[in-house]
Amino acid sequence: MQVEELKQKLEALSDEDLQQVATFITLLELRQHRAVSPTPFWQRASYAERAKELKQWSANLSNGQGPSLPDSAFDRATIYD
């Protein structure tokens, strides 16, 4: 199908049909993105890359400023409650 013919067919579609075409294109783009990066970072990265990423992530944490567990959570007697 030629580009001009495709443009004409798209112009003739209703809004509902155009929405379905847009959804289809989005699904194609997602499939293409998955094909580019099929495996998660932690599976394809070396140990050094994973360690670097972990250090960067931990550096962005709130450094103890956020909420913590209550003291009772560290008591051995309450571990199995």
PyMOL commands that set and color helices and strands:
alter all, ss='L'
color gray80, all
select helices_A, chain A and resi 3-12+15-36+41-44+47-59+71-74+76-78
alter helices_A, ss='H'
color red, helices_A
deselect
rebuild
show_as cartoon
